[in-house]
Amino acid sequence: MSNFTLHKSNKFDDYLQACDPDCEPALLRRFAESPSQRVRLRVAENQSTPADLLEKLSQDPDPDVRLAVGANPRAPVDITYALAFDADPTVRYGLAEDASLPPGVLRILCRDQNPYVACRAMRTIEALNGRPGLCKEPVGGNVLEFDREHRRDYCRGATAGYICS
Protein backbone atom coordinates (compact mmCIF):
# COMPACT_ATOMS: atom_id res chain seq x y z
CA MET A 1 0.00 0.00 0.00
CA SER A 2 1.24 3.47 -0.78
CA ASN A 3 1.64 6.28 1.73
CA PHE A 4 -1.25 8.01 -0.01
CA THR A 5 -3.74 5.27 0.87
CA LEU A 6 -2.44 4.86 4.41
CA HIS A 7 -2.45 8.56 5.15
CA LYS A 8 -5.26 9.63 7.44
CA SER A 9 -6.29 13.25 7.31
CA ASN A 10 -4.81 15.14 10.22
CA LYS A 11 -4.62 18.89 9.67
CA PHE A 12 -1.34 19.28 11.54
CA ASP A 13 0.32 16.39 9.68
CA ASP A 14 -1.08 17.71 6.40
CA TYR A 15 0.29 21.16 7.25
CA LEU A 16 3.77 19.75 7.88
CA GLN A 17 3.79 17.52 4.82
CA ALA A 18 2.46 20.22 2.50
CA CYS A 19 5.65 22.26 2.92
CA ASP A 20 8.01 19.30 2.46
CA PRO A 21 9.97 19.79 -0.77
CA ASP A 22 10.02 16.00 -1.17
CA CYS A 23 6.24 15.67 -0.87
CA GLU A 24 4.79 13.62 -3.71
CA PRO A 25 2.76 15.55 -6.28
CA ALA A 26 -0.28 13.33 -5.61
CA LEU A 27 -0.26 14.39 -1.95
CA LEU A 28 0.26 18.05 -2.87
CA ARG A 29 -2.78 17.80 -5.14
CA ARG A 30 -4.83 16.36 -2.31
CA PHE A 31 -3.59 19.01 0.12
CA ALA A 32 -4.50 21.74 -2.38
CA GLU A 33 -8.12 20.61 -1.98
CA SER A 34 -7.97 20.81 1.81
CA PRO A 35 -10.67 22.77 3.61
CA SER A 36 -7.86 24.20 5.73
CA GLN A 37 -6.56 27.52 4.38
CA ARG A 38 -3.24 26.91 6.19
CA VAL A 39 -2.66 23.62 4.39
CA ARG A 40 -3.45 25.18 0.99
CA LEU A 41 -1.13 28.07 1.88
CA ARG A 42 1.72 25.65 2.56
CA VAL A 43 1.13 23.95 -0.79
CA ALA A 44 1.26 27.36 -2.51
CA GLU A 45 4.56 28.15 -0.74
CA ASN A 46 6.15 24.79 -1.60
CA GLN A 47 8.68 25.19 -4.41
CA SER A 48 8.01 21.59 -5.46
CA THR A 49 4.35 22.27 -6.24
CA PRO A 50 3.71 21.62 -9.94
CA ALA A 51 2.96 24.67 -12.11
CA ASP A 52 -0.56 23.52 -12.99
CA LEU A 53 -1.38 23.25 -9.28
CA LEU A 54 0.04 26.72 -8.62
CA GLU A 55 -2.20 28.00 -11.40
CA LYS A 56 -5.21 26.42 -9.69
CA LEU A 57 -4.19 27.86 -6.30
CA SER A 58 -3.84 31.31 -7.88
CA GLN A 59 -7.65 31.23 -8.06
CA ASP A 60 -8.09 30.17 -4.41
CA PRO A 61 -10.76 32.11 -2.50
CA ASP A 62 -8.25 33.00 0.22
CA PRO A 63 -6.02 36.01 -0.61
CA ASP A 64 -3.11 34.69 1.47
CA VAL A 65 -3.01 31.54 -0.64
CA ARG A 66 -3.00 33.60 -3.85
CA LEU A 67 -0.23 35.81 -2.48
CA ALA A 68 1.83 32.73 -1.59
CA VAL A 69 1.50 31.56 -5.19
CA GLY A 70 2.76 34.92 -6.46
CA ALA A 71 5.70 34.84 -4.06
CA ASN A 72 6.66 31.27 -4.99
CA PRO A 73 9.83 31.52 -7.11
CA ARG A 74 8.68 28.51 -9.14
CA ALA A 75 5.37 30.10 -10.13
CA PRO A 76 5.13 30.61 -13.87
CA VAL A 77 5.61 34.27 -14.76
CA ASP A 78 2.19 34.54 -16.42
CA ILE A 79 0.54 33.60 -13.11
CA THR A 80 2.57 36.22 -11.27
CA TYR A 81 1.57 38.85 -13.83
CA ALA A 82 -2.09 37.85 -13.51
CA LEU A 83 -1.89 38.18 -9.71
CA ALA A 84 -0.69 41.77 -10.16
CA PHE A 85 -4.31 42.45 -11.18
CA ASP A 86 -5.89 40.47 -8.32
CA ALA A 87 -9.15 41.95 -7.02
CA ASP A 88 -7.85 41.97 -3.44
CA PRO A 89 -5.43 44.84 -2.69
CA THR A 90 -3.72 42.80 0.04
CA VAL A 91 -2.52 40.37 -2.62
CA ARG A 92 -1.21 43.19 -4.79
CA TYR A 93 0.39 44.94 -1.79
CA GLY A 94 2.13 41.72 -0.76
CA LEU A 95 3.46 41.29 -4.28
CA ALA A 96 4.61 44.91 -4.32
CA GLU A 97 6.83 44.16 -1.30
CA ASP A 98 8.57 41.25 -3.06
CA ALA A 99 11.90 42.34 -4.52
CA SER A 100 12.32 38.99 -6.26
CA LEU A 101 9.41 39.59 -8.63
CA PRO A 102 10.04 40.29 -12.30
CA PRO A 103 10.58 44.05 -12.78
CA GLY A 104 7.60 44.20 -15.14
CA VAL A 105 5.27 43.06 -12.36
CA LEU A 106 6.59 45.80 -10.06
CA ARG A 107 6.08 48.38 -12.83
CA ILE A 108 2.48 47.22 -13.23
CA LEU A 109 1.97 47.56 -9.49
CA CYS A 110 3.39 51.11 -9.58
CA ARG A 111 0.32 52.02 -11.64
CA ASP A 112 -2.10 50.31 -9.26
CA GLN A 113 -5.34 52.14 -8.49
CA ASN A 114 -4.70 51.62 -4.78
CA PRO A 115 -2.20 54.29 -3.66
CA TYR A 116 -0.70 52.08 -0.95
CA VAL A 117 0.05 49.33 -3.47
CA ALA A 118 1.57 51.84 -5.92
CA CYS A 119 3.73 53.43 -3.20
CA ARG A 120 4.91 50.05 -1.93
CA ALA A 121 5.91 48.97 -5.43
CA MET A 122 7.82 52.22 -5.94
CA ARG A 123 9.65 51.74 -2.64
CA THR A 124 10.61 48.22 -3.67
CA ILE A 125 11.96 49.50 -6.97
CA GLU A 126 13.87 52.24 -5.11
CA ALA A 127 15.44 49.65 -2.85
CA LEU A 128 16.42 47.55 -5.86
CA ASN A 129 17.92 50.62 -7.52
CA GLY A 130 19.89 51.43 -4.37
CA ARG A 131 18.08 54.73 -3.87
CA PRO A 132 15.95 54.30 -0.78
CA GLY A 133 14.00 57.33 0.39
CA LEU A 134 13.81 59.20 -2.88
CA CYS A 135 12.73 58.08 -6.32
CA LYS A 136 13.46 60.88 -8.77
CA GLU A 137 12.51 58.94 -11.86
CA PRO A 138 8.88 58.62 -12.88
CA VAL A 139 7.86 54.99 -12.52
CA GLY A 140 4.58 54.15 -14.16
CA GLY A 141 3.27 57.71 -14.02
CA ASN A 142 4.03 58.19 -10.31
CA VAL A 143 6.93 59.84 -8.57
CA LEU A 144 7.67 59.20 -4.93
CA GLU A 145 8.86 62.34 -3.20
CA PHE A 146 10.06 62.74 0.35
CA ASP A 147 8.63 65.67 2.25
CA ARG A 148 11.47 66.43 4.66
CA GLU A 149 9.47 68.95 6.67
CA HIS A 150 6.62 66.56 7.48
CA ARG A 151 8.61 63.33 7.24
CA ARG A 152 5.95 61.68 5.09
CA ASP A 153 6.08 60.05 1.72
CA TYR A 154 3.63 61.33 -0.85
CA CYS A 155 2.72 59.66 -4.05
CA ARG A 156 2.46 62.18 -6.85
CA GLY A 157 0.94 61.55 -10.24
CA ALA A 158 -1.87 59.03 -10.56
CA THR A 159 -2.09 58.72 -6.78
CA ALA A 160 -1.79 62.44 -5.96
CA GLY A 161 -3.08 63.45 -2.57
CA TYR A 162 -2.66 60.11 -0.81
CA ILE A 163 -0.16 59.64 1.98
CA CYS A 164 1.86 56.46 1.91
CA SER A 165 2.85 54.77 5.11
N, C-alpha and C positions, 0 to 999 in steps of 0.2 A: 504494500500500500504506500502511496506517496504521502509526503508531508501535507499536501493540499487536502487529501481526504481525511487525514487524522486530525487536522487542525480544528480545534473548537474555537468558536468566536469568543474572544475575551478582549475587550476594548484596549486594555493596557498592553497585552501581548501584541495585538494588531498595531497599536501605536509604535511600539518598539521595532517590530518587524518592518513596518512601512518605510522606515528611514534607513534600513540596512541596504547598503549598496549592492550586496550579494543576494538580495531578495529576488526570488523568481518572478518573471513577468506575469505569470498566471496569478500569483498571490497579489502582486501590485494591482492587477486589474480588479481582483475581488475587493481589495482595500479601497480602491477608488469609488466603489459603490457603497461604501460604509455609510450608515446613518450618522456616524460621528464625524463632525467637521474636523476635529483634530487629527483623525486618521487620514482623511482625504488631504489635509494640509501637509502631512508628512509625505504622502505619496507625491504631491506636487513639488515638494522640496528635494526629493530623492533624484540625484543625477543619473540614476540607472532607469528611471521611468521612461518607457518608450515614447517617442514623439507623438504617436497617435493618441496615447493616453493623456499626454500633456495637453494636446488640443482639446480633448473632451473635458478635462479639468479646467481649461480656460473659460468654459461656459458654466462652471459650477455656480450655484446660487449664492455661495458665501464669498464675499469680496476678499477675505484673507487667503482663501484657496487660490483665487484668480491671481492675486498679487504674487503668491509663492510660485506660480507657474511662470509669470513674467520675470521673476528674479532667478529662476533656475537657469544656470549657464548652458544647459543642454536643450533648452526650449528653442524650437525653430524660430528664426528671426521673424517670419510672417506672423506668428502668434504673438510675439512681443510687440510688434507694430500694431496689431489689432487691439491689444490690451491698452495701448496708449490712448485709445478712444473709448475705453470702458465707461459705462454709464455712472459708475460709482467713483466720486472724486478721491476716495481714500485709496483706491487701486492706483489711480493715476499719480497721486501724491507719492505713494510708496515707490512707484517706478521712477519718479523724478528724483528721488534720493539716491538711486542706484548708479554709481559711477561706472559700473561694468556694462551698462547697456550700450547698444550701438549709438553712436552720436546722432544719427538721424531720428531715433526715438526721442532723445532728449530735446532735439530741435522742435519736434512736433509738440512736445509737452510745454515748451516755452511759449507756444501760441495757444495754450489751453484757455478755455473760457473762465475757468476758476483761477482767480488771481494767486491763490496760495500755491496751486500746482505750478503755474507759470513761474512764480518767483523761486520755488524750490528747484525747478529744472535749471533756471539761470544760475543759481548758486552752485549747483553741481557742475555745470559747465565752467564756471569761474574757478572752482577748485581744480578741475582737470587742466585748465589753462594756466594754473599757478598764479592766479590773480584774485585771491579771496578778498571780499570786501568791496570791490569795485569792478563792475563790468562796463567798460567804456564802449564796447562794440555792440551795435544793435544785434540782438539774437531773436529772430522770429518776430520782429516788429516791436519788441520790448527792450528797454534799457533799464538795468538796475543801477540806481544811483544811491549813494550813501549820504544821508543828511547828517552831517557832523554835529550840527547844533542840537538836533533832537535825538540823535543816536537811533534813528529808525531807518529801515530800508523801505524805499518806495518803488513800486513798479510803475514805470512810465510807459506810455504807448497804449497798447490795447487794454492794459489793466490800470490805466491812470486813476488815481484817487484811492486805491486800495493800499493798505499798509500790510507789509509782509512781516511775519514773525518767525 
